[in-house]
Structures are given as C-alpha cells and as structure tokens.
Amino acid sequence: MQIVDGESDSEIGAHNTTIVSQFTKQAIPFKEMSQHSNHYGMNLMLKLSEPKQHDTVLDVACGPGIVSCEFAKLVRYVKGIDLTPAMIEQAKQLQKEKNLDNMEWEIGDVSTLPFQDNEFSIVVTRYSLHHMINPNRVIKEMYRVCKPGGKILVVDVTPEKDKRELYNMVEKLRDPSHTEALTLDELRLLLESESIIDIKTEHHDLEMKLEDILNASFPSPEDKKKILTLFKDDVINNNLGMNSQNRDGKIYFYFPISMLIGFKPK
C-alpha cells in the first residue's frame, strides 16, 4: 500500500457511483443481518472508545446507522453521514425504532466531509475503508473535523499479509465496490501518517454464514460460483485467511476485524 493522494475527483466519482449502486441494493439486508450489529464487537468498540455524555460523535460512512445509534445512547449528539440515500433512510428508521432524538443524518461524500474543522470529539468509521478508492483522504478528513484531543476510531477487516491478495480478489467478486482491505500494520501506518497519536488496537473475528452474505450482496451467478469454489478450497487450505468451516453442508467463515483508536494532538 502506498499512502498517496493520486486518484482524481473523476475516479472517485466513478467509484462512488458503484458504491451507491451496490449499497442501494444492500441497504435493507445490511441492516437486518445480525452480524453487523454483533454485540461482542459493538461492546468492544464502545469499551475502546470510552464515549462520555458530553461527546459529539461523527459516524463516517454510517450505513444504516447501527453504530450511530449505539453511540447516541451514551453521548450528547451524533451526526451520521453516508453516500447512499437508501442507507440514510434505513438509519432514520432505526433511529425512530430506538426513540433517539439527539441525532442528525446527511448524505455526502466522506472523502470531502461537509463539516467545520475541529467540530467533533469522536470521529468513527466502521467497515468502510475497504470500499474507499483513497482511504488516506478519508482519514485526513476525519482528522480535520476532529477536535484537538479528540479520538479517531477506525474499525475494518485486516487480512494477514500473505492472504491479502486472495482475500481482496474474493471480496471484489462478491462486491464490486470493494477496493482493498489493508493489513493491521498498513492501517496503523495510515493513521500514523496523519499525525494520529497514542494508537491502541483490539481484534476480534466476526462469524458469517456464506449463504447469508451472498444473498445480501447480490454477486452475479458466474461470480457466485467462483466465490463458492474459493471458499470450499479455503475450508481445506485456509488460503483466504478466513478460517472457513463446513457445518452440516453450510460454509461459515470469519472476517478478521481490527479496531484502532488514537488521538488528535491538543
């Protein structure tokens, strides 16, 4: 991974079109998949970030608002932003279901956040950077809108270095908006390159049923066959680094999830 700002606005715009197309289809199943609100992972994230009642939180690429709503139970105010209108609609619905009134939503490109410098005390993004054509640009923006002394939290898949190439290949087959998942070391370097300090990490494995995630992400029939072949091989050889298992004829696997939190210097 090179930390550069080489992509043009037109390239980002074209990729954003792919994101909106993909996640408009995924909006409802993404919200309904229990794994995305995984209680262990959510509790670990909240424990790591230690939100306080006075905090103001920005959830970058907030999707259907699962993370935003959990923070809203604990802090003064939460703003969620996402590129896909259908995701924001699901987020508004979730907010209503949970009866939370300290939240606002915005549709927008997270590589150019429409917020003032130093506006939020916690800036978080979960499961988003591997969809970004320029993740360092997103981290720059997260840093910019974070208050001095505030926290920046990134949660994403982090495959092992020797598994990354094949992992990224199978994920692109499943979801064309996938760009590149970084290793833990690369993700830490990305944060450090933006002057984020005192970085702490946690890790957990997120179990998924292959059939469920394929139904939720709508790959083409041809690509679905390729994915199934790769996962059947992973059960035997662990080429993807996802510890795939066959249980009663169904394949289960584990996303390797890392959480990194650091501070913007005062």
SULKAZI-V995534 format. One record per backbone hydrogen bond with DSSP energy under -0.5 kcal/mol. CO is the residue of the C=O (numbers start at 1). NH is the residue of the N-H. Records with the same first field share a line. If there is no record, write none. Layout:
CO = NH  NH
This chain:
2 = 4
8 = 12
9 = 13
10 = 14
11 = 15
12 = 16
13 = 17
14 = 18
15 = 19
16 = 20
17 = 21
18 = 22
19 = 23
20 = 24
21 = 25
22 = 26
23 = 27
26 = 30
27 = 31
28 = 32
29 = 33
32 = 34
33 = 36
34 = 37
35 = 38
38 = 42
39 = 43
40 = 44
41 = 45
42 = 46
43 = 47
44 = 48
45 = 49
46 = 50
52 = 55
55 = 76  77
56 = 121  122
57 = 79
58 = 60  124
59 = 62  81
60 = 126
62 = 65
65 = 69
66 = 70
67 = 71
68 = 72
69 = 73
71 = 74  75
77 = 57
78 = 104
79 = 59
80 = 106
81 = 61  62
82 = 108
83 = 85
84 = 87  88
85 = 89
86 = 90
87 = 91
88 = 92
89 = 93
90 = 94
91 = 95
92 = 96
93 = 97
94 = 98
95 = 99  100
96 = 99
102 = 78
104 = 80
106 = 82  108
108 = 110
109 = 112
113 = 115
116 = 119
120 = 147
121 = 151
122 = 58
123 = 153
124 = 60
125 = 155
128 = 131
129 = 132
130 = 179
132 = 135
134 = 137  138
135 = 139
136 = 140
137 = 141
138 = 142
139 = 143
140 = 144
141 = 145
142 = 146
143 = 146
144 = 118
145 = 119  120
147 = 150
150 = 264
151 = 123
152 = 262
153 = 125
154 = 260
155 = 127  128
156 = 258
160 = 163  164
163 = 167
164 = 168
165 = 169
166 = 170
167 = 171
168 = 172
169 = 173
170 = 174
171 = 175
175 = 178
183 = 187
184 = 188
185 = 189
186 = 190
187 = 191
188 = 192
189 = 193
190 = 194
191 = 194  196
192 = 195
195 = 265
197 = 263
200 = 261
202 = 259
204 = 257
205 = 207
206 = 255
208 = 210  253
209 = 212  213
210 = 214
211 = 215
212 = 216
213 = 217
214 = 218
220 = 224
221 = 225
222 = 226
223 = 227
224 = 228
225 = 229
226 = 230
227 = 231
228 = 232
229 = 233
230 = 234
231 = 235
232 = 236
233 = 236  237
234 = 238
242 = 254
245 = 247  252
246 = 248
247 = 250
250 = 247  252
251 = 210
252 = 245
253 = 208
255 = 206  257
256 = 158
257 = 204
258 = 156
259 = 202
260 = 154
261 = 200
262 = 152
263 = 197  265
264 = 149
